Amino acid sequence: MAVPKKKTSVSRKGKRRAGQTHKLSRKHPMSCPNCGDMTMPHTVCASCGTYKGKEVITIKAASEEETAE
């Protein structure tokens, strides 16, 4: 099995991890520009169904569901 001969220094480890800040930090929710509800970045809004200003999925309103029953 491959085993390193020398200890990896702190600076060498830091250089390797310098470009991985997107992996080390968590994604934070943002507000939807259409409805203002909190959603995760790069996902369709669950409350209004829009993504990048375009309607991607159709969401039924609560009043339509109640009248259908």
N, CA, C and O of each residue as an XYZ file, in Angstrom:
276
protein
N       0.838     -1.179      0.000
C       0.000      0.000      0.000
C       0.886      1.248      0.000
O       1.951      1.254      0.619
N       0.451      2.298     -0.690
C       1.236      3.514     -0.773
C       1.160      4.299      0.530
O       0.074      4.605      1.021
N       2.323      4.618      1.082
C       2.397      5.374      2.331
C       3.334      6.552      2.088
O       4.414      6.363      1.528
N       2.946      7.778      2.499
C       3.831      8.926      2.300
C       5.107      8.810      3.137
O       5.072      8.377      4.288
N       6.238      9.207      2.533
C       7.515      9.133      3.253
C       7.674     10.286      4.225
O       8.307     10.135      5.270
N       7.107     11.439      3.891
C       7.266     12.614      4.747
C       5.916     13.206      5.097
O       4.925     12.998      4.396
N       5.897     13.941      6.187
C       4.667     14.595      6.635
C       4.322     15.748      5.691
O       5.203     16.495      5.265
N       3.048     15.885      5.371
C       2.592     16.997      4.549
C       2.571     18.252      5.405
O       1.932     18.285      6.457
N       3.273     19.284      4.953
C       3.361     20.505      5.739
C       2.039     21.270      5.716
O       1.188     21.045      4.857
N       1.890     22.169      6.671
C       0.667     22.964      6.777
C       0.499     23.853      5.551
O      -0.613     24.006      5.046
N       1.588     24.437      5.069
C       1.491     25.331      3.908
C       1.139     24.549      2.634
O       0.355     25.024      1.812
N       1.714     23.361      2.472
C       1.398     22.556      1.296
C      -0.061     22.109      1.322
O      -0.734     22.093      0.291
N      -0.539     21.749      2.503
C      -1.945     21.360      2.648
C      -2.858     22.554      2.389
O      -3.922     22.409      1.788
N      -2.440     23.732      2.843
C      -3.233     24.934      2.615
C      -3.298     25.314      1.156
O      -4.343     25.752      0.674
N      -2.180     25.151      0.432
C      -2.165     25.442     -0.997
C      -3.097     24.512     -1.761
O      -3.768     24.934     -2.703
N      -3.138     23.257     -1.356
C      -3.995     22.295     -2.022
C      -5.468     22.615     -1.782
O      -6.296     22.445     -2.677
N      -5.790     23.070     -0.598
C      -7.180     23.352     -0.240
C      -7.615     24.785     -0.546
O      -8.749     25.156     -0.245
N      -6.742     25.591     -1.135
C      -7.051     27.002     -1.356
C      -8.229     27.199     -2.292
O      -9.003     28.138     -2.107
N      -8.388     26.340     -3.296
C      -9.469     26.499     -4.252
C     -10.723     25.735     -3.898
O     -11.651     25.675     -4.704
N     -10.780     25.148     -2.712
C     -11.919     24.320     -2.342
C     -12.838     24.998     -1.334
O     -13.510     24.317     -0.560
N     -12.876     26.322     -1.331
C     -13.710     27.010     -0.350
C     -15.184     26.719     -0.569
O     -15.965     26.749      0.382
N     -15.579     26.438     -1.807
C     -16.976     26.113     -2.082
C     -17.363     24.784     -1.453
O     -18.537     24.571     -1.153
N     -16.419     23.893     -1.248
C     -16.714     22.616     -0.620
C     -16.704     22.723      0.898
O     -17.426     21.993      1.577
N     -15.889     23.627      1.436
C     -15.759     23.736      2.883
C     -16.910     24.495      3.526
O     -17.259     24.239      4.678
N     -17.493     25.416      2.797
C     -18.579     26.205      3.375
C     -19.923     25.700      2.858
O     -20.014     25.213      1.731
N     -20.945     25.813      3.667
C     -22.282     25.352      3.279
C     -22.970     26.416      2.445
O     -22.665     27.603      2.556
N     -23.905     25.979      1.607
C     -24.699     26.917      0.833
C     -25.763     27.522      1.741
O     -26.316     26.839      2.603
N     -26.041     28.783      1.546
C     -27.021     29.470      2.372
C     -28.274     29.763      1.553
O     -28.186     30.063      0.363
N     -29.437     29.676      2.189
C     -30.670     29.977      1.452
C     -30.724     31.446      1.044
O     -30.183     32.317      1.725
N     -31.380     31.698     -0.068
C     -31.554     33.062     -0.562
C     -33.041     33.305     -0.797
O     -33.825     32.357     -0.861
N     -33.419     34.540     -0.923
C     -34.828     34.845     -1.146
C     -35.134     34.784     -2.639
O     -34.335     35.214     -3.471
N     -36.301     34.242     -2.957
C     -36.743     34.128     -4.345
C     -37.058     35.527     -4.874
O     -37.776     36.275     -4.210
N     -36.544     35.906     -6.052
C     -36.837     37.239     -6.578
C     -38.295     37.425     -6.973
O     -38.767     38.559     -7.062
N     -39.022     36.324     -7.213
C     -40.415     36.421     -7.640
C     -41.365     36.557     -6.449
O     -42.198     37.462     -6.414
N     -41.235     35.647     -5.468
C     -42.200     35.640     -4.361
C     -41.587     36.047     -3.026
O     -42.322     36.365     -2.091
N     -40.257     36.046     -2.910
C     -39.610     36.445     -1.670
C     -39.438     35.323     -0.665
O     -38.920     35.560      0.427
N     -39.855     34.108     -0.997
C     -39.714     32.977     -0.085
C     -38.262     32.498     -0.100
O     -37.567     32.673     -1.101
N     -37.794     31.892      1.002
C     -36.420     31.425      1.102
C     -36.262     30.098      0.354
O     -37.008     29.150      0.601
N     -35.288     30.035     -0.562
C     -34.990     28.832     -1.328
C     -33.487     28.638     -1.377
O     -32.726     29.567     -1.107
N     -33.056     27.427     -1.722
C     -31.634     27.160     -1.889
C     -31.189     27.657     -3.264
O     -31.987     27.658     -4.201
N     -29.927     28.081     -3.401
C     -29.449     28.563     -4.696
C     -29.483     27.471     -5.759
O     -29.300     26.294     -5.449
N     -29.711     27.851     -6.989
C     -29.711     26.969     -8.166
C     -30.794     25.899     -8.094
O     -30.612     24.807     -8.633
N     -31.905     26.188     -7.446
C     -33.028     25.254     -7.397
C     -34.318     25.990     -7.734
O     -34.391     27.214     -7.634
N     -35.327     25.234     -8.132
C     -36.634     25.810     -8.423
C     -37.303     26.190     -7.115
O     -37.231     25.438     -6.143
N     -37.953     27.344     -7.075
C     -38.660     27.789     -5.877
C     -39.867     26.871     -5.652
O     -40.663     26.654     -6.565
N     -39.999     26.339     -4.444
C     -41.081     25.400     -4.140
C     -42.425     26.102     -4.000
O     -43.468     25.483     -4.209
N     -42.415     27.383     -3.650
C     -43.686     28.066     -3.422
C     -44.288     28.646     -4.700
O     -45.510     28.649     -4.848
N     -43.458     29.139     -5.631
C     -44.019     29.732     -6.849
C     -43.640     28.974     -8.116
O     -44.272     29.187     -9.150
N     -42.632     28.094     -8.082
C     -42.277     27.272     -9.235
C     -41.467     27.978    -10.295
O     -41.483     27.556    -11.451
N     -40.752     29.045     -9.945
C     -39.958     29.771    -10.929
C     -38.473     29.500    -10.726
O     -38.029     29.190     -9.621
N     -37.711     29.624    -11.817
C     -36.260     29.501    -11.783
C     -35.692     30.493    -12.787
O     -36.031     30.438    -13.970
N     -34.845     31.387    -12.338
C     -34.249     32.447    -13.157
C     -35.304     33.284    -13.864
O     -35.129     33.654    -15.025
N     -36.402     33.585    -13.168
C     -37.433     34.451    -13.713
C     -38.419     33.776    -14.634
O     -39.317     34.442    -15.148
N     -38.291     32.485    -14.864
C     -39.211     31.764    -15.744
C     -39.978     30.722    -14.936
O     -39.427     30.108    -14.022
N     -41.257     30.527    -15.278
C     -42.059     29.520    -14.584
C     -41.693     28.146    -15.129
O     -41.877     27.866    -16.314
N     -41.174     27.294    -14.251
C     -40.712     25.975    -14.656
C     -41.762     24.917    -14.342
O     -42.043     24.050    -15.169
N     -42.343     24.991    -13.142
C     -43.389     24.047    -12.760
C     -44.615     24.834    -12.316
O     -44.503     25.962    -11.835
N     -45.770     24.234    -12.482
C     -47.014     24.891    -12.085
C     -47.377     24.442    -10.684
O     -47.431     23.245    -10.402
N     -47.628     25.407     -9.804
C     -47.992     25.136     -8.422
C     -49.468     25.448     -8.255
O     -49.928     26.526     -8.633
N     -50.217     24.498     -7.684
C     -51.627     24.736     -7.419
C     -51.767     25.626     -6.192
O     -51.029     25.463     -5.219
N     -52.702     26.559     -6.230
C     -52.949     27.428     -5.097
C     -53.757     26.665     -4.034
O     -54.435     25.687     -4.350
N     -53.680     27.112     -2.787
C     -54.374     26.441     -1.695
C     -55.894     26.550     -1.870
O     -56.624     25.635     -1.489
N     -56.370     27.652     -2.437
C     -57.807     27.826     -2.621
C     -58.351     26.854     -3.684
O     -59.482     26.385     -3.559
N     -57.569     26.548     -4.718
C     -57.997     25.599     -5.736
C     -58.105     24.188     -5.169
O     -59.010     23.442     -5.543
N     -57.205     23.814     -4.280
C     -57.219     22.483     -3.681
C     -58.426     22.311     -2.766
O     -59.038     21.243     -2.735
N     -58.771     23.363     -2.018
C     -59.893     23.283     -1.086
C     -61.220     23.196     -1.840
O     -62.115     22.468     -1.411
N     -61.369     23.920     -2.950
C     -62.616     23.901     -3.700
C     -62.786     22.583     -4.470
O     -63.912     22.184     -4.765
N     -61.697     21.920     -4.790
C     -61.764     20.663     -5.525
C     -62.284     19.525     -4.644
O     -62.825     18.548     -5.162
N     -62.131     19.631     -3.350
C     -62.560     18.557     -2.444
C     -64.020     18.551     -2.186
O     -64.512     17.702     -1.444
